Amino acid sequence: MANRIDCFKCRHFFITWDRKFPYGCKFMGFKSKAMPSQEVFKASGSSCVSFKEKAGAR
């Protein structure tokens, strides 16, 4: 994956309370075992287009 997206810097990313699915994307409405951007790439073959950088993220 050439353009790696850091979900931790995205405003849509969240950590869940679900131990089986610890990562989530509010924009796309799902939880997963892997980072949401990895799941999007695996499913579509392209980078996540919903990435929006958090205010103050570096």
DSSP file (Angstrom, degrees, kcal/mol; ACC not computed):
  #  RESIDUE AA STRUCTURE BP1 BP2  ACC     N-H-->O    O-->H-N    N-H-->O    O-->H-N    TCO  KAPPA ALPHA  PHI   PSI    X-CA   Y-CA   Z-CA
    1    1 A M              0   0    0      0, 0.0     3,-0.2     0, 0.0    45,-0.0   0.000 360.0 360.0 360.0 107.2    0.0    0.0    0.0
    2    2 A A        +     0   0    0      1,-0.2     2,-1.1     2,-0.0     0, 0.0   0.930 360.0  47.2 -67.4 -49.0    1.9    3.0   -1.3
    3    3 A N  S    S-     0   0    0      2,-0.0     2,-0.4     0, 0.0    -1,-0.2  -0.722  80.6-165.9 -96.9  86.3   -0.2    5.7    0.4
    4    4 A R        -     0   0    0     -2,-1.1     2,-0.5    -3,-0.2    -2,-0.0  -0.581   7.1-148.8 -76.4 127.6   -0.5    4.5    3.9
    5    5 A I        -     0   0    0     -2,-0.4     2,-1.0     3,-0.0    32,-0.1  -0.846   6.4-140.5-100.1 129.7   -3.2    6.3    5.8
    6    6 A D    >   -     0   0    0     -2,-0.5     3,-2.0     1,-0.2     4,-0.2  -0.771  12.5-167.4 -90.8 100.0   -2.7    6.7    9.6
    7    7 A C  G >  S+     0   0    0     -2,-1.0     3,-1.9     1,-0.3     6,-0.3   0.798  82.7  69.1 -58.8 -30.2   -6.2    6.2   11.0
    8    8 A F  G 3  S+     0   0    0      1,-0.3    -1,-0.3    -3,-0.1    -2,-0.0   0.745 100.1  49.5 -61.8 -21.3   -5.0    7.5   14.4
    9    9 A K  G <  S+     0   0    0     -3,-2.0    45,-2.8    48,-0.1     2,-0.3   0.408  92.4  99.3 -95.3   0.7   -4.8   11.0   12.7
   10   10 A C  B X   -A   53   0A   0     -3,-1.9     3,-0.9    43,-0.2    43,-0.2  -0.708  68.9-141.9 -94.2 139.4   -8.3   10.8   11.2
   11   11 A R  T 3  S+     0   0    0     41,-2.9    -1,-0.1    -2,-0.3    42,-0.1   0.677 101.8  56.0 -70.9 -16.7  -11.3   12.5   12.8
   12   12 A H  T 3  S+     0   0    0     40,-0.3    14,-3.2    38,-0.1    -1,-0.2   0.606  86.6 100.0 -89.1 -13.6  -13.6    9.5   11.8
   13   13 A F  E <   +B   25   0B   0     -3,-0.9     2,-0.3    -6,-0.3    12,-0.2  -0.455  46.8 169.8 -76.4 142.8  -11.4    6.9   13.6
   14   14 A F  E     -B   24   0B   0     10,-1.9    10,-2.4    -2,-0.1     2,-0.5  -0.992  33.5-122.3-149.5 156.7  -12.4    5.6   17.1
   15   15 A I  E     -B   23   0B   0     -2,-0.3     8,-0.2     8,-0.2     2,-0.1  -0.842  33.1-149.6 -96.2 132.4  -11.4    2.9   19.5
   16   16 A T        -     0   0    0      6,-2.4     8,-0.0    -2,-0.5    15,-0.0  -0.424  21.5-126.7 -96.4 173.1  -14.3    0.6   20.5
   17   17 A W  S    S+     0   0    0     -2,-0.1     2,-0.7     4,-0.1    -1,-0.1   0.457  81.6 105.0 -91.8  -5.4  -15.0   -1.3   23.7
   18   18 A D        -     0   0    0      3,-0.4     3,-0.3     1,-0.2    -2,-0.2  -0.679  58.4-160.1 -82.2 114.1  -15.4   -4.5   21.6
   19   19 A R  S    S+     0   0    0     -2,-0.7    -1,-0.2     1,-0.2    -3,-0.0   0.805  92.1  51.9 -66.1 -28.4  -12.2   -6.7   22.1
   20   20 A K  S    S+     0   0    0      1,-0.3    -1,-0.2     2,-0.1    -2,-0.0   0.800 124.3  26.4 -77.2 -28.7  -13.0   -8.6   19.0
   21   21 A F  S    S+     0   0    0     -3,-0.3    -3,-0.4     1,-0.1    -1,-0.3  -0.686  72.0 165.4-134.0  78.3  -13.3   -5.5   16.9
   22   22 A P        +     0   0    0      0, 0.0    -6,-2.4     0, 0.0     2,-0.4   0.629  56.1  62.4 -76.4 -14.6  -11.2   -2.7   18.6
   23   23 A Y  E     -BC  15  32B   0      9,-2.1     9,-3.1    -8,-0.2     2,-0.3  -0.878  61.3-180.0-117.3 145.2  -11.1   -0.2   15.7
   24   24 A G  E     -BC  14  31B   0    -10,-2.4   -10,-1.9    -2,-0.4     2,-0.5  -0.949  24.3-144.7-141.9 162.0  -13.9    1.7   14.0
   25   25 A C  E  >> -BC  13  30B   0      5,-2.5     4,-1.4    -2,-0.3     5,-1.3  -0.981   5.5-166.6-125.7 116.5  -14.7    4.3   11.4
   26   26 A K  T  45S+     0   0    0    -14,-3.2    -1,-0.1    -2,-0.5   -13,-0.1   0.859  88.8  55.2 -69.5 -35.4  -17.6    6.7   12.1
   27   27 A F  T  45S+     0   0    0      1,-0.2    -1,-0.2   -15,-0.1   -14,-0.0   0.925 119.2  30.2 -65.0 -45.6  -17.8    7.8    8.5
   28   28 A M  T  45S-     0   0    0      2,-0.1    -1,-0.2   -16,-0.1    -2,-0.2   0.590 105.4-128.7 -92.9 -11.7  -18.2    4.4    7.0
   29   29 A G  T  <5 +     0   0    0     -4,-1.4     2,-0.3     1,-0.2    -3,-0.2   0.904  61.6 114.0  71.6  44.2  -20.0    2.9   10.1
   30   30 A F  E   < -C   25   0B   0     -5,-1.3    -5,-2.5     2,-0.0     2,-0.3  -0.970  50.5-144.4-142.9 162.0  -18.0   -0.2   10.8
   31   31 A K  E     +C   24   0B   0     -2,-0.3     2,-0.3    -7,-0.2    -7,-0.3  -0.891  26.4 175.9-117.9 152.2  -15.7   -1.8   13.4
   32   32 A S  E     -C   23   0B   0     -9,-3.1    -9,-2.1    -2,-0.3    -2,-0.0  -0.966  43.2-123.1-152.3 166.9  -12.8   -4.1   12.6
   33   33 A K  S    S+     0   0    0     -2,-0.3     2,-0.2   -12,-0.2    -1,-0.1   0.831 100.7  47.1 -78.0 -35.6   -9.9   -6.1   13.9
   34   34 A A  S    S-     0   0    0      1,-0.2   -11,-0.2   -11,-0.1    -2,-0.1  -0.478 111.5 -70.3 -99.0 172.0   -7.5   -4.3   11.6
   35   35 A M    >>  -     0   0    0     -2,-0.2     4,-1.8     1,-0.1     3,-0.8  -0.375  46.0-122.1 -59.8 139.7   -7.1   -0.5   11.0
   36   36 A P  H 3> S+     0   0    0      0, 0.0     4,-2.5     0, 0.0     5,-0.2   0.861 111.6  57.0 -54.8 -38.4  -10.1    0.7    9.0
   37   37 A S  H 3> S+     0   0    0      1,-0.2     4,-2.0     2,-0.2     5,-0.1   0.860 106.5  50.3 -63.6 -33.2   -7.9    2.1    6.2
   38   38 A Q  H <> S+     0   0    0     -3,-0.8     4,-2.5     2,-0.2    -1,-0.2   0.891 110.2  49.7 -69.3 -39.9   -6.5   -1.4    5.8
   39   39 A E  H  X S+     0   0    0     -4,-1.8     4,-2.2     2,-0.2    -2,-0.2   0.895 110.5  50.2 -65.0 -40.3   -9.9   -2.9    5.6
   40   40 A V  H  X S+     0   0    0     -4,-2.5     4,-2.7     2,-0.2     5,-0.5   0.921 112.2  47.4 -63.7 -44.0  -11.0   -0.4    3.0
   41   41 A F  H  X S+     0   0    0     -4,-2.0     4,-2.4     1,-0.2    -2,-0.2   0.912 112.0  50.0 -64.2 -42.1   -7.9   -1.1    0.9
   42   42 A K  H  < S+     0   0    0     -4,-2.5    -1,-0.2     1,-0.2    -2,-0.2   0.882 117.2  40.7 -63.4 -38.6   -8.5   -4.9    1.2
   43   43 A A  H  < S+     0   0    0     -4,-2.2    -2,-0.2    -5,-0.2    -1,-0.2   0.862 132.1  20.1 -79.2 -37.0  -12.1   -4.5    0.1
   44   44 A S  H  < S-     0   0    0     -4,-2.7    -3,-0.2     2,-0.3    -2,-0.2   0.668  89.9-127.0-110.7 -20.1  -11.8   -1.9   -2.7
   45   45 A G  S  < S+     0   0    0     -4,-2.4     2,-0.3    -5,-0.5    -4,-0.2   0.519  80.4  88.3  82.5   3.9   -8.1   -2.0   -3.8
   46   46 A S  S    S-     0   0    0     -6,-0.5    -1,-0.3     1,-0.0    -2,-0.3  -0.904  84.4 -90.3-132.0 163.1   -7.8    1.8   -3.3
   47   47 A S        -     0   0    0     -2,-0.3     2,-0.2     1,-0.1   -43,-0.1  -0.247  55.6 -84.4 -67.9 157.7   -6.9    4.1   -0.4
   48   48 A C        -     0   0    0      1,-0.1     3,-0.3   -11,-0.1    -1,-0.1  -0.443  35.9-167.9 -64.5 128.4   -9.5    5.4    2.0
   49   49 A V  S    S+     0   0    0     -2,-0.2    -1,-0.1     1,-0.2    -2,-0.1   0.484  78.2  69.0 -97.1  -4.9  -11.1    8.5    0.5
   50   50 A S        +     0   0    0      2,-0.0     2,-0.2   -40,-0.0    -1,-0.2   0.365  66.6 131.8 -95.7   5.9  -12.9    9.6    3.7
   51   51 A F        +     0   0    0     -3,-0.3     2,-0.4   -41,-0.1   -41,-0.1  -0.402  28.2 175.4 -62.7 125.9   -9.7   10.5    5.6
   52   52 A K        -     0   0    0     -2,-0.2   -41,-2.9     0, 0.0   -40,-0.3  -0.982  30.7-122.9-131.1 120.1  -10.0   13.9    7.3
   53   53 A E  B     -A   10   0A   0     -2,-0.4   -43,-0.2   -43,-0.2     3,-0.1  -0.367  26.6-116.9 -67.0 136.6   -7.1   15.0    9.5
   54   54 A K    >   -     0   0    0    -45,-2.8     3,-1.7     1,-0.1     2,-0.3  -0.341  37.6 -94.3 -65.8 151.1   -7.9   15.8   13.1
   55   55 A A  T 3  S+     0   0    0      1,-0.3    -1,-0.1    -2,-0.0     3,-0.1  -0.549 113.6  13.9 -66.0 128.7   -7.3   19.3   14.2
   56   56 A G  T 3  S+     0   0    0     -2,-0.3    -1,-0.3     1,-0.3     2,-0.2   0.435  92.1 139.6  84.8   0.6   -3.8   19.4   15.8
   57   57 A A    <         0   0    0     -3,-1.7    -1,-0.3   -48,-0.2   -48,-0.1  -0.540 360.0 360.0 -77.1 142.2   -2.7   16.0   14.4
   58   58 A R              0   0    0     -2,-0.2    -1,-0.1    -3,-0.1   -49,-0.1   0.353 360.0 360.0-124.2 360.0    0.8   15.7   13.1
